[in-house]
Amino acid sequence: MTTPPEVRITHIGGPTVLIEVGGWRLLTDPTFDAPGQRYRFGFGTGSVKLAGPRVAAQAVLPIDAVLLTHDHHADNLDTAGRALLPLANRVITTASGANRLGGNAVGLTPWATHALQHEGRPTIHITATPCRHGPPGSHALVGDVIGFSLAWDNQAHGTLWISGDTVLFDGVREVADRVTVGTALVHLGGVRFPVTGPLHYTMTASDAVKLCALMAPHTFIPVHYESWYHFTQGRLDVERAFAGAPASVRERVRWLPVGEGAKIHV
């Protein structure tokens, strides 16, 4: 029986994660700018970056692929992160994002798959999963976003799923129905903007508990919960929500030390 490849995940900050598996180096949503800058997201929305990355941009090189959930919001792709894109062998993102980026970008629509192949490494099948980055009808404001399901041979518990920036909606529930998720990297933060009042644009702590119960992954890893002004819920909020959940849900959560690699059994 072939030994499963070792998986090492480093949470760099915000949504940015380095995934090392079987010789592959995959980087999600690169954000490497220094804190203190203000960014505009369009339609009266914007934010300020409150904390910088725990790992320098050059330290993540080389990069085989960037998994970019969307290219048009700076909390998922900032200036320094954008400068890394040409250094990656390829960038896998939304179809509209690939059209904007050009070059080494590969565009996927939900449920389309792209394979990473290299001699001596496991083939990784990357499937785009649905996201809705806000309330119903918000697509004109927020644009296209995708998540990613990563599958390779001999995964012990199921795929490695990256939620992307999304609320909890039927598309995410479809992932739970269609995919056996072993490890879930879930974007939280309860994003809100003054111009749209109480509406949320990413999952809240209570959504995280519901999703964990629904999906039942072996390991549930929160990311995208700190470093930006428009994140309304941080780690303490998520911990409080899970503290009231059944043990079968609560015990699946794993917090990664930011800036330090951790071995994950996928």
C-alpha positions, 0 to 999 in steps of 0.5 A: 500500500502506497504511503500517503504523502506528508502534508504541511500547512502554514497559515501566513495570515488572513486567507494566505496559506502555504500547502506543501504536499508530495513535493508540491508547493501551493499558495492560497490568496497571497497577501503580503503587504505591510499593515496600515494601508487603505484599500477600496473594494468598489461600490463604497466598500473598503478596508484597512489592513491591520497586520502584516504576514508572518512569513515574507513573500520571498520565503514562500518561493518556489511556488508551483501554483497559486490557488486564487479564490478571486483577484479583485479584492485586496484582502485576497490579493494585495500589491505584494501578493500580485507581484508573486503571481508571475513567479508561480508556474500557474495561477488557478482562479475564476474564469473572469479572473484568468481573463483579467490576469492573463499569462499563467492564469487558468480559469475555472467555473464551479465544479470544473477540474484542473490537474497538477501533474509532475513526474515523481509527485502525486497528481492533484485534481483541483476542483472549483467549488461554489461561493457566494461572497455576500447576500442574495443578489450581491454578485454585481457588487462582489463578483466571481469567487470560487473555492477549491477541493484538492484530491490526490491518491491515498488521502486518509480522510478525504479531500482538502477543501478551501472554502474561499470567501463565501457565506453559508448558502446552498452552493456550500451545502452542495459541497458537503453533499458531493465531496468527502472533505477530510480537511477544511480550510474555512474563510470566516471573519463575518465581513461587513461594511458600513454602507450595507449595514448588517449584511455579511459577506463571509461566514460568521462564527455561528455559520462555522459551527453549522458548516462543521456539523454538516460537513463533518470533516476530520479537521476544520481549520479557520483562516481569514479571521484577522488582519483586516478592519472589515472583519467583524469576528475574530478567533475569540468569537469563533472559539466561543461559538464552538464552545457551545457546540457538541463535542463531535463538532467542537473536537474537529477544530484545529487552530494553526499557529500563524507563521509556523508549519503544521503537519496535517493528516488529510 
